[in-house]
Amino acid sequence: MNDLAATVGITLSSIYRIRELALVEVVDSSFKLYMTYSVEGVINRLREVRKRPNSLKIDKASEFIDEVIAMVKKKRSGGDFRYDLISIDEAVNSLIIDHSDRYPEECRVCTKTIYNYVHRCLISLKTIDLTRCHP
């Protein structure tokens, strides 16, 4: 197995994982079960593992996220002084505290979620738009 892993260029644990995923039960023509290896079994199982429900709140909280983006970008462009904020955290907290009636809990996201969306490029706010603290 070590030679196979070295030849293919993957780790030994990956070989064993693929081997385990490839093991499937098959029924022959006399209705007897036997175990065999199948490439399709690996593909199907990996697809099942990778299927996750879309748990992103980006659609539900789109208005909230758009307002956070606008507040952060206005600060960067020197716009309206009422949005004189330093970070995404202050924008999120300001909206939660000052506009809790406009944005109920199920329609807003936390600061960490906004940062995750920025780093995954799911929203129009980019890392370059974020201010940095310089000592």
C-alpha positions in Angstrom: 0.0 0.0 0.0 2.9 2.4 0.7 4.2 1.9 -2.8 0.7 2.7 -4.2 0.4 5.8 -2.2 3.9 7.0 -3.2 3.2 6.2 -6.9 -0.2 8.0 -6.9 1.2 10.9 -4.8 -1.3 10.8 -1.9 -1.1 9.7 1.7 -1.6 6.2 2.9 -4.7 7.3 5.0 -6.3 8.6 1.8 -5.8 5.2 0.1 -7.5 3.4 3.0 -10.3 6.0 3.0 -10.9 5.5 -0.7 -10.8 1.8 -0.3 -13.4 1.9 2.5 -15.6 4.2 0.4 -15.4 1.8 -2.6 -16.6 -1.2 -0.7 -20.2 -1.9 -1.7 -22.8 -4.6 -1.3 -24.0 -6.2 -4.5 -26.8 -8.7 -5.0 -26.1 -11.3 -7.6 -28.6 -13.1 -9.8 -29.3 -15.8 -7.2 -30.1 -13.0 -4.6 -26.9 -13.5 -2.6 -25.1 -10.6 -1.1 -21.4 -10.1 -1.6 -19.0 -7.3 -1.1 -17.0 -5.8 -4.0 -15.2 -2.6 -4.8 -16.8 0.0 -7.1 -15.5 3.4 -8.4 -19.1 4.5 -8.7 -19.6 3.7 -5.0 -16.8 6.2 -4.2 -18.2 8.9 -6.4 -21.7 8.5 -5.0 -20.6 8.5 -1.4 -18.4 11.5 -1.8 -21.3 13.4 -3.4 -23.5 12.5 -0.5 -20.9 13.7 2.0 -20.4 16.9 0.2 -24.1 17.7 0.0 -24.9 20.1 2.7 -28.0 22.1 3.2 -27.5 25.7 2.3 -27.4 27.2 5.8 -26.2 30.6 4.7 -28.3 33.5 5.9 -27.2 35.6 3.1 -30.6 35.6 1.4 -32.6 36.2 4.6 -30.3 38.9 5.8 -29.6 40.6 2.5 -31.1 44.0 3.6 -29.0 43.9 6.8 -25.9 42.9 4.9 -26.4 45.6 2.3 -26.8 48.2 5.0 -23.6 47.1 6.7 -21.7 47.3 3.4 -23.1 50.8 2.7 -22.0 51.9 6.2 -18.5 50.5 5.9 -18.0 51.9 2.3 -19.3 55.3 3.3 -16.7 55.5 6.0 -14.0 54.6 3.5 -15.2 57.2 0.9 -15.5 59.9 3.5 -19.3 60.2 3.2 -22.0 60.8 5.7 -20.7 61.5 9.2 -23.5 59.7 10.9 -21.8 56.5 9.6 -18.4 57.5 10.9 -17.5 53.9 11.7 -14.2 52.0 11.9 -15.1 48.4 11.4 -17.8 45.9 10.3 -18.2 45.1 14.0 -19.3 48.7 14.8 -21.6 48.7 11.8 -23.3 45.4 12.8 -23.6 46.5 16.4 -25.0 49.9 15.5 -27.7 48.3 13.3 -28.6 45.8 16.0 -28.8 48.4 18.7 -30.3 51.3 16.9 -32.5 49.5 14.4 -33.6 46.3 16.1 -37.2 46.9 15.0 -36.1 47.2 11.3 -34.0 44.1 11.5 -35.5 41.2 13.5 -33.1 38.6 14.8 -33.8 36.1 12.0 -32.9 38.7 9.4 -29.5 39.7 10.6 -26.1 38.1 11.0 -23.2 38.5 13.4 -19.9 40.2 12.8 -18.0 36.9 12.3 -20.5 35.9 9.6 -20.0 39.1 7.7 -16.2 38.6 7.8 -16.7 35.0 6.6 -18.8 36.3 3.7 -16.1 38.9 2.8 -13.3 36.3 2.8 -15.4 33.9 0.8 -16.2 36.7 -1.7 -19.9 36.2 -1.2 -20.7 39.9 -0.8 -19.5 43.1 -2.6 -17.4 44.2 0.3 -13.7 43.2 -0.2 -10.9 42.9 2.2 -9.3 46.0 0.8 -12.4 48.0 1.8 -11.8 47.1 5.5 -9.9 49.5 7.7 -6.9 48.4 9.6 -5.6 49.6 12.9 -2.0 50.9 12.7 -0.3 51.4 16.0 
